[in-house]
Amino acid sequence: RRLESLAAVDLLGYIDDVGSELRSARLLVVPIRWATGILTKQTLAHVHGLPTAITPAAAAHAAPEPIDPAGFARVWSHRQGGYDTARVAAVGDTAAAFAAAVLHLHGNASAWVEISAAAARFAKSGGGGQGVCPEALRRDVEAFWAVMEETACFVR
């Protein structure tokens, strides 16, 4: 409820077209301490070239593979026919460093462009350049819910 009172924060609720919202955003902020469902949104942000400010926990669980503590990861280069290394996110390991990462991405146009392009390449880097795509994410989510429906969590 405190977030709702802030002029700079929009709580959107359910969104029909996540891609459209991601393309209209400046950056995705992922302030987590352990792996959560936000990681799917982080992957979608990368697919759409939206830069992310993340914690080491989010970096460690990024798809298609972990991002190092400095924000670098292997990205597929079709030009080179192999992997290269690029900065794909801004990582902050303390509250101050995280805030600095958010402000850096929000205010530094060249860093934003660099990380945006690298994040999109990163999302396409799994499987030798085949990458992560929304269809694959949909299949993963459906498989997860199929397992959940078979457990006591969904007793009717």
N, C-alpha and C positions, 0 to 999 in steps of 0.2 A: 504494500500500500504506500510505503514511503516513496518508492520509485514513481508511482503514478502522479505524485505531486511535483515532480521535477519537469521543468519545461523542455529539457533536452532529451527526455526519455519517452518513447512511444511504446506502450505495451499493446501489441497487436492481437494477441490471442490466436485463434485458428486462422491459418492462411491457406487459401486455395492454391496460389501460385508462388511457391517459395523462391523459385528462380527469379521472378520479377522483383520481389522484395530484396533479394540479395544483390541484384544488379543495380538497384537504386540506393544501396547503402554505401557508406564510406569505408567501413571496416567492421569486422566481426570481433568482438571482445569475448575471450574464453577464459574467465578467471576461476578455473577449477583446481581442486587439490587432488582429485582422484578421477578415474575414468567414469564418464556418465554419458547419457544420451546426447549431450551437446556435441560429442565427437562426430556424430553423423552430420550435424549442421556444419561443423568445421570442415568436413570433407566436401559437403555441398558448396560451401563458400569457396574452397579451393577450385572446385570444378568451374565455378562461375568467375574465377579470377578476383575474388574479393579478398584483400589482404586480411590477415588475422593477427591479433595480439594475443598471445597464449602463454600459459604457464608451462613449466617443465612436465607436469602430469599430462597436459594436452599434447605436448610435443612427443612424449614417449608413446602415446597411443594413436598417433596420426596415421591416416591411411593415404597412400598404400604402404608406407613404412614409417618408422619413427623419424622425427626431426631432431637434430642434435641441439644441445643447450644454447647454442648461438643462433639457432634458427635456420641452419643449413640442412639440406637433404639432397639425396641423389635425384636428379631429374633426367628424363630421357631426352636425348637430342637426336632427332631424325636426321639432321644434317651430319652428325658424327657417327650415327648408327650405334650409339652406345650411351652410357650414362656420363653425366657431368654433375658438378656440385653447384648449387645456387642457394641463396638465402630466400626461403619460402615463407617465413613468418618472423614476427618480432616476438622474442621470448623474454619474459621477466621472471626472475626467481624469487624476488622479494616484492613487497607491496610497492616500494619506491621504484624498483626496476620495472615492474609491471606497468605502473602509471606512466613512467617515462616511455615505455614501448608504445603504449596507446597514443600518447601525445605526439611521439615521433611519427608514427604512421598517419595520424590524422593531419598533422601540420606540414610534413615534408613531402612535397609533390613528387620529387624524384625517387625517394624511397618507396612511396606508394606505387608508382608505376613499375618500378623494378620488382617489388614483391608481388604485385598483382600478376604480372606476366609469369614470374617464376612459380607462383602458387598454381596457376592454371596448368603449366607444364608438369608440375609435381603431381597433380591429380591424374594426369595422363601417363604417369611414369611406371605404374605397376605392370607387371607382365611384359616387360620389354617394349613399353610404349603403348600397350593396349589400355592401361589405366583403369581408373575408377569412373564409372558412369552412373547416371541416375537409375538406369534400368538394373544395373547390378546391385545398387543400394536397395532398390525396391524388392528385389528377390531376397536379399539378406533380411530385410525387415519382415517379409512374409514368412520366411523360414523360421525366424525368431518367434513370431506370433503363433505359428503352427505348433511349435514345441510348448509354448506357454499355455495354449488351449488344452493341451493334454495333461497339464499339471493341476494340482489342487487350487492354484491361483484363480482358475476360472470354473470352479464348481458352480453349477446352476441349480 
